[in-house]
């Protein structure tokens, strides 16, 4: 499938938008007006954009604690996102969910911080859609550590047994909090192990926006048509610490050399450099994109700061 120049620019804009939004969150976080813990997807934006760009409005997305990218890529309101981070009543979840629970039911996007907790929910949602005769699918975003959970194996088994149209997307960033992948799992490519369970599975470059978009387009078409599950392992890397705005290089679990190696594979720089090199976009256009996004984020921050706090009596609403 040949992508138009317009589509390539659009993918760059959406990837850049996630990056700038999160970088501006990281910049203001030390001011302590945002008190919720934040798990940044900086470095991993290509996965969310490439997947969600192929979804319909009715398709469901389930993310984990590192949910900003999926929220933005699925169309979540940015003002509501910032208000949520600031704990305000105008937030996406009325200011009581914070970053790790960031959800947008209006866009069929949900997240939760408990490891692997929404994997079976994604399977159940896709199964419900199938039973209702719909062609909607569900996407379960998870990290490399979530596949170690027993519920992941159960979900794969059940989705195969019932032929459920669910897409499992493993964002393999090689760490579970501060523990490297090689200390937790055997030296086998994840997708090959999952493939052994009977599900179709592939590995792709999760830092290449164009590859993610193109590969997922055909995979999602296949899921809808054949009404069965698929597993995709996306190789990527988080630039920030597990939780928070720092680089976290003072801990022994990763080195500056390793981070620099992955910074060279930055999904934003790779695509922007490619489009500039191919004369698809000009430097001035890129500058205009950045200015437009920063203005949007500045407005969202102002909105969040102006918004009221939830009243005490509201804090237990919808808590069961």
SETILUM-511742 format. One record per residue (C-alpha): z, y, x; residue in one letter. Coordinates in pm, whole numbers, padded with zeros to 5 digits, always signed. Layout:
BEGIN
ZYXa...
This chain:
BEGIN
+00000+00000+00000x-00107+00332+00146x+00136+00618+00090x+00006+00965+00013x+00111+01256+00230x+00286+01404-00071x+00497+01089-00112x+00589+01087+00256x+00706+01448+00228x+00905+01360-00082x+01077+01071+00095x+01159+01299+00389x+01305+01562+00156x+01526+01309-00022x+01648+01154+00303x+01712+01497+00454x+01895+01604+00140x+02151+01325+00169x+02200+01405+00538x+02257+01777+00483x+02488+01724+00185x+02709+01489+00384x+02701+01700+00701x+02819+02000+00500x+03098+01788+00351x+03196+01688+00706x+03198+02055+00811x+03432+02170+00534x+03652+01858+00529x+03892+01984+00801x+03975+02281+00574x+04172+02025+00367x+04046+02144+00031x+03891+01798-00005x+04186+01559+00006x+04011+01238-00095x+03915+01002+00192x+03540+01021+00257x+03318+00739+00380x+02996+00896+00506x+02654+00730+00493x+02522+00959+00766x+02273+00744+00960x+02217+00505+00669x+02028+00735+00430x+01696+00549+00450x+01838+00247+00267x+01957+00438-00041x+01640+00646-00063x+01399+00358-00003x+01565+00138-00263x+01646+00391-00538x+01304+00555-00518x+01163+00229-00660x+01406+00207-00952x+01375+00323-01310x+01631+00538-01489x+01760+00230-01673x+01809+00016-01363x+02172-00011-01258x+02310+00058-00911x+02646-00065-00783x+02771+00061-00448x+03090+00022-00246x+03319+00281-00087x+03029+00427+00119x+02862+00549-00197x+02741+00907-00143x+02387+00803-00049x+02342+00580-00353x+02488+00845-00586x+02251+01114-00461x+01945+00887-00440x+01999+00764-00798x+02000+01122-00924x+02369+01203-00950x+02448+01570-01008x+02548+01743-00683x+02774+02002-00844x+02961+01723-01020x+02982+01532-00691x+03142+01822-00504x+03375+01897-00793x+03484+01534-00779x+03552+01555-00406x+03757+01871-00469x+03949+01689-00744x+03836+01925-01019x+03799+01849-01389x+03424+01925-01374x+03379+01637-01132x+03161+01334-01198x+03474+01137-01287x+03688+01432-01406x+03840+01476-01060x+04047+01157-01060x+03813+00917-00877x+03734+01088-00550x+03475+00971-00299x+03524+00595-00291x+03501+00562-00672x+03215+00813-00706x+03013+00713-01012x+02759+00859-01252x+02729+00653-01573x+02459+00891-01701x+02236+00772-01414x+02357+00410-01427x+02528+00438-01088x+02877+00304-01012x+03095+00248-00706x+03433+00100-00616x+03620+00064-00285x+03750-00293-00314x+03538-00508-00085x+03270-00697-00281x+03429-00608-00616x+03110-00484-00783x+02880-00762-00659x+02958-00987-00959x+02947-00684-01191x+02590-00617-01076x+02502-00980-01149x+02663-00964-01493x+02486-00638-01577x+02148-00778-01479x+02220-01094-01678x+02310-00887-01985x+01984-00693-01955x+01789-01018-01932x+01967-01165-02238x+01874-00848-02428x+01509-00899-02338x+01494-00594-02111x+01312-00566-01778x+01588-00367-01613x+01732-00491-01287x+02063-00431-01108x+02109-00347-00742x+02419-00443-00549x+02468-00244-00228x+02719-00402+00008x+02811-00402+00375x+02790-00685+00623x+03159-00768+00574x+03125-00807+00196x+02916-01120+00239x+03227-01287+00382x+03395-01262+00041x+03398-01573-00175x+03275-01374-00474x+02953-01302-00287x+02869-01673-00259x+02962-01724-00623x+02735-01436-00726x+02440-01571-00528x+02493-01916-00679x+02521-01790-01037x+02221-01555-01006x+02009-01845-00881x+02136-02080-01148x+02065-01839-01434x+01759-01676-01273x+01905-01326-01287x+01700-01018-01181x+01944-00873-00929x+01873-00724-00587x+02136-00777-00319x+02106-00509-00049x+02317-00567+00261x+02355-00248+00465x+02431-00415+00797x+02583-00141+01012x+02752-00400+01237x+03111-00302+01158x+03384-00383+00911x+03603-00075+00946x+03676-00104+01320x+03584-00469+01376x+03239-00549+01522x+03020-00804+01349x+03021-01044+01646x+03398-01087+01615x+03373-01188+01248x+03059-01391+01197x+02861-01657+01386x+02571-01546+01601x+02314-01597+01327x+02100-01339+01153x+02266-01270+00817x+01950-01303+00608x+01882-01649+00754x+02225-01774+00655x+02187-01632+00304x+01839-01781+00280x+02001-02120+00335x+02176-02077-00001x+01837-02099-00173x+01766-01733-00237x+01462-01547-00105x+01578-01321+00175x+01432-01092+00440x+01549-00852+00712x+01404-00502+00748x+01454-00191+00960x+01704+00004+00752x+01645+00322+00952x+01276+00343+00867x+01242+00519+00530x+00877+00427+00488x+00937+00059+00562x+01233+00037+00326x+01039+00210+00048x+00725-00002+00087x+00900-00337+00131x+01134-00274-00161x+00849-00168-00389x+00695-00515-00372x+01033-00692-00382x+01153-00504-00690x+00820-00570-00862x+00868-00940-00785x+01226-00940-00920x+01112-00784-01249x+00814-01014-01287x+00980-01342-01189x+01328-01258-01323x+01516-01396-01025x+01735-01262-00744x+01641-01143-00395x+01845-01058-00083x+01752-00787+00169x+01935-00726+00496x+01883-00370+00621x+01970-00306+00985x+02128+00037+01013x+02423+00220+01169x+02683+00474+01059x+02708+00775+01288x+03054+00885+01171x+03382+00698+01184x+03470+00440+00919x+03642+00702+00707x+03633+01070+00797x+03410+01327+00966x+03467+01240+01333x+03250+01029+01565x+03547+00804+01642x+03457+00747+02006x+03820+00748+02122x+03866+00400+01975x+03755+00094+02176x+03548-00071+01904x+03226+00114+01989x+03096+00311+02285x+02919+00644+02323x+02628+00454+02479x+02591+00242+02164x+02604+00549+01939x+02340+00729+02147x+02111+00425+02120x+02129+00443+01740x+02100+00821+01730x+01753+00774+01876x+01673+00567+01566x+01796+00838+01327x+01605+00793+00998x+01571+01169+00941x+01438+01247+01289x+01207+00945+01291x+01034+01045+00969x+01027+01420+01035x+00888+01368+01387x+00625+01129+01253x+00510+01369+00982x+00496+01659+01226x+00306+01448+01479x+00056+01339+01211x+00025+01703+01096x+00143+01604+00748x+00415+01866+00758x+00460+02187+00953x+00776+02309+01124x+00796+02597+00877x+00790+02355+00582x+01074+02155+00734x+01274+02473+00785x+01214+02570+00422x+01332+02226+00307x+01654+02264+00503x+01716+02615+00367x+01656+02503+00008x+01897+02211+00038x+02167+02418+00208x+02143+02676-00070x+02185+02397-00329x+02492+02263-00146x+02645+02609-00100x+02611+02668-00475x+02769+02328-00545x+03065+02405-00319x+03117+02740-00491x+03103+02568-00829x+03363+02313-00717x+03598+02578-00583x+03574+02781-00907x+03630+02481-01130x+03974+02418-01286x+04212+02142-01188x+04276+01858-01434x+04586+01911-01647x+04877+01678-01579x+04840+01505-01915x+04475+01425-01833x+04556+01235-01515x+04626+00909-01700x+04331+00931-01939x+04096+00632-01913x+04343+00451-01685x+04420+00103-01813x
